Amino acid sequence: MATAHDVELLVVRHGITSWNLERRYQGQRDIELLFPEAEPGLVALKAALEGERVDAIYVSDLTRCRQTLEWVKPPGAARVYIEPRLRELDFGEFEGKVYDELKALAHYRAWIDSAGELKIPGGESAGELRARLNAWLAEVAINAREQRHEKVLVVTHGGVIRELRRRFEDAPFWEATVAQATGRRWALTYCTERGEWQCNFSSAVPAPARKTL
């Protein structure tokens, strides 16, 4: 029996919403994409994914992610898993607000100073987000092994990608963000005996344009 399985994860963030432009904490509010502003990013992401052949797709159940998938889904009949565990961090009392509305609050400053580790009033802590992502990743490993998934597309949120970058790239909290309609590619190996993922390679999605001399 194989004790390791290689999986390539293509993890992308949803397109632009009105709250993104207003710099409001969206969290788990079900905000739709904003058109026509979202279209250029979605078109570029679709072009970047066009040649990919994915074996499975996981998408957050929130509307902005499902809309993004409709735009960028590569051709083929890959199974789509609607996945609530891929929702954004629950920002609780911070949701719908901008920095200027929060900066004077002691609990907001404490959350900022903790690099997102503290539990947000009425919301989640980073540890709680990691716990649901760990449970999801365990299921990804099972499905990959049983159904021979080698490449998986994931459409999710900025906070989720931040946590995955901290896990797979050891990226600092404040440097682990990605823009809307962009993401990361990770070449991973899952070791069944240890129940652990190992990251062998990471890169940006879409890939940065090559500089011309």
Residue pairs with C-beta under 8 A, 6 or more apart in sequence:
2 145
2 192
3 191
3 192
3 193
4 189
4 190
4 191
4 192
5 141
5 144
5 145
5 189
5 190
5 192
6 150
6 187
6 188
6 189
6 190
7 140
7 141
7 144
7 149
7 150
7 151
7 152
7 188
7 189
7 190
8 150
8 151
8 152
8 185
8 186
8 187
8 188
9 140
9 152
9 154
9 184
9 185
9 186
9 188
10 49
10 52
10 54
10 151
10 152
10 153
10 154
10 183
10 185
10 205
11 154
11 156
11 160
11 161
11 164
11 183
11 184
11 185
11 186
11 205
12 45
12 49
12 68
12 72
12 153
12 154
12 155
12 156
12 181
12 182
12 183
12 205
13 156
13 157
13 158
13 161
13 178
13 179
13 180
13 181
13 182
13 183
14 33
14 60
14 62
14 64
14 65
14 67
14 68
14 155
14 156
14 157
14 180
14 181
15 33
15 38
15 41
15 42
15 45
15 64
15 67
15 68
15 71
15 180
15 181
16 33
16 34
16 37
16 38
16 41
16 180
16 181
17 26
17 31
17 32
17 33
17 34
17 38
17 64
17 180
18 31
18 34
19 25
19 26
19 29
19 31
19 96
20 26
20 34
20 180
21 34
21 37
22 98
23 98
23 99
24 95
24 96
24 97
24 98
25 91
25 94
25 95
25 96
25 97
25 98
26 88
26 91
26 95
26 157
27 88
27 89
27 90
27 91
27 92
27 94
27 95
27 123
28 62
28 87
28 88
28 90
28 91
28 95
29 95
29 96
30 62
30 63
30 64
31 62
31 63
31 64
32 63
32 64
32 67
33 42
33 63
33 64
33 67
33 68
38 180
38 181
41 179
41 180
41 181
41 182
42 68
42 71
42 72
42 181
43 71
44 181
44 206
45 68
45 71
45 72
45 181
45 182
45 205
45 206
46 71
46 72
47 206
48 205
48 206
48 207
49 72
49 73
49 74
49 153
49 205
50 74
50 75
51 74
52 74
52 151
52 153
53 74
53 76
53 151
54 74
54 76
54 78
54 151
54 152
54 153
55 78
55 147
55 148
55 149
55 150
55 151
55 152
56 78
56 79
56 80
56 81
56 143
56 144
56 147
56 149
56 152
56 153
57 69
57 73
57 78
57 79
57 80
57 81
57 152
57 153
57 154
57 155
58 80
58 81
58 83
58 86
58 136
58 140
58 152
58 153
58 154
58 155
58 156
59 65
59 66
59 69
59 80
59 81
59 82
59 83
59 86
59 154
59 155
59 156
60 66
60 83
60 84
60 86
60 87
60 88
60 155
60 156
60 157
60 160
61 82
61 83
61 84
61 86
61 87
62 87
62 88
62 157
65 86
65 155
65 156
65 157
66 82
66 155
68 155
68 181
69 80
69 155
72 155
72 181
73 153
74 153
78 153
83 136
85 132
85 133
85 135
85 136
86 133
86 136
86 154
86 155
86 156
86 157
86 160
87 157
87 160
88 156
88 157
88 158
88 159
88 160
89 116
89 120
89 123
89 124
89 126
89 129
89 157
89 159
89 160
90 120
90 122
90 123
90 124
91 120
91 123
92 120
92 121
92 122
92 123
92 124
93 120
93 121
93 122
93 123
94 102
94 108
94 111
94 120
94 123
95 123
102 108
103 109
107 118
107 120
107 121
110 118
111 118
111 120
115 172
115 173
115 174
116 126
116 173
117 125
117 126
117 127
118 125
119 125
119 128
126 163
129 159
129 160
129 163
130 163
130 167
133 160
133 163
133 164
133 167
137 197
138 195
140 149
140 152
141 190
141 192
141 197
143 149
144 150
144 152
144 190
145 190
145 192
158 177
158 178
158 180
161 176
161 177
161 178
161 183
161 184
162 171
162 173
162 176
162 177
162 178
163 176
164 184
164 186
165 171
165 176
165 178
165 184
166 172
166 173
166 176
167 197
168 186
168 188
168 197
168 199
168 202
169 176
169 184
169 199
169 202
178 184
178 204
182 204
182 205
182 206
183 204
183 205
184 202
184 203
184 204
184 205
185 201
185 202
185 203
185 204
185 205
186 199
186 201
186 202
187 199
187 200
187 201
187 202
188 197
188 198
188 199
188 200
189 197
189 198
189 200
190 196
190 197
190 198
191 197
191 198
